[in-house]
C-alpha cells in the first residue's frame, strides 16, 4: 500500500511539473517580449525626433 501511495505522489508531482514548467517558460517569454517591445518603442521615438 505504501508503494502505491509513493507512486501516486510521484505521478502527481510529475504531472504538476509538466504543467508548471511550460507555463513558467511562457510567462518568461511574455515578460521578455514586453520589455523588448518598450525598448523598441523608445528607439522608434528617438528616430522620429532625429528625422
PARO-667168 format. One record per residue (C-alpha): residue number from 1; residue in one letter; x, y, z. Coordinates in steps of 0.02 Angstrom, whole numbers, plus 50000, padded with zeros to 5 digits. Layout:
N
<r nr="NUM" rest="A" xx="X" yy="Y" zz="Z"/>
...
//
This chain:
51
<r nr="1" rest="X" xx="50000" yy="50000" zz="50000"/>
<r nr="2" rest="X" xx="50143" yy="50118" zz="50041"/>
<r nr="3" rest="X" xx="50223" yy="50085" zz="49871"/>
<r nr="4" rest="X" xx="50059" yy="50129" zz="49784"/>
<r nr="5" rest="X" xx="50047" yy="50292" zz="49880"/>
<r nr="6" rest="X" xx="50228" yy="50333" zz="49834"/>
<r nr="7" rest="X" xx="50193" yy="50300" zz="49650"/>
<r nr="8" rest="X" xx="50037" yy="50408" zz="49657"/>
<r nr="9" rest="X" xx="50132" yy="50552" zz="49737"/>
<r nr="10" rest="X" xx="50273" yy="50537" zz="49609"/>
<r nr="11" rest="X" xx="50145" yy="50537" zz="49467"/>
<r nr="12" rest="X" xx="50059" yy="50690" zz="49539"/>
<r nr="13" rest="X" xx="50224" yy="50784" zz="49555"/>
<r nr="14" rest="X" xx="50270" yy="50736" zz="49376"/>
<r nr="15" rest="X" xx="50104" yy="50796" zz="49307"/>
<r nr="16" rest="X" xx="50117" yy="50958" zz="49405"/>
<r nr="17" rest="X" xx="50292" yy="50987" zz="49336"/>
<r nr="18" rest="X" xx="50231" yy="50955" zz="49159"/>
<r nr="19" rest="X" xx="50103" yy="51093" zz="49182"/>
<r nr="20" rest="X" xx="50202" yy="51219" zz="49286"/>
<r nr="21" rest="X" xx="50367" yy="51218" zz="49189"/>
<r nr="22" rest="X" xx="50293" yy="51264" zz="49018"/>
<r nr="23" rest="X" xx="50185" yy="51398" zz="49100"/>
<r nr="24" rest="X" xx="50339" yy="51472" zz="49183"/>
<r nr="25" rest="X" xx="50431" yy="51472" zz="49015"/>
<r nr="26" rest="X" xx="50284" yy="51558" zz="48929"/>
<r nr="27" rest="X" xx="50273" yy="51687" zz="49067"/>
<r nr="28" rest="X" xx="50459" yy="51724" zz="49049"/>
<r nr="29" rest="X" xx="50442" yy="51743" zz="48861"/>
<r nr="30" rest="X" xx="50293" yy="51859" zz="48884"/>
<r nr="31" rest="X" xx="50391" yy="51970" zz="49006"/>
<r nr="32" rest="X" xx="50541" yy="51971" zz="48888"/>
<r nr="33" rest="X" xx="50428" yy="52019" zz="48743"/>
<r nr="34" rest="X" xx="50351" yy="52162" zz="48841"/>
<r nr="35" rest="X" xx="50522" yy="52227" zz="48896"/>
<r nr="36" rest="X" xx="50594" yy="52221" zz="48721"/>
<r nr="37" rest="X" xx="50437" yy="52298" zz="48649"/>
<r nr="38" rest="X" xx="50457" yy="52450" zz="48762"/>
<r nr="39" rest="X" xx="50639" yy="52466" zz="48712"/>
<r nr="40" rest="X" xx="50591" yy="52458" zz="48527"/>
<r nr="41" rest="X" xx="50462" yy="52595" zz="48553"/>
<r nr="42" rest="X" xx="50592" yy="52706" zz="48634"/>
<r nr="43" rest="X" xx="50709" yy="52680" zz="48486"/>
<r nr="44" rest="X" xx="50568" yy="52725" zz="48366"/>
<r nr="45" rest="X" xx="50533" yy="52884" zz="48463"/>
<r nr="46" rest="X" xx="50717" yy="52932" zz="48454"/>
<r nr="47" rest="X" xx="50715" yy="52901" zz="48266"/>
<r nr="48" rest="X" xx="50563" yy="53012" zz="48242"/>
<r nr="49" rest="X" xx="50643" yy="53152" zz="48343"/>
<r nr="50" rest="X" xx="50803" yy="53144" zz="48243"/>
<r nr="51" rest="X" xx="50718" yy="53144" zz="48073"/>
//
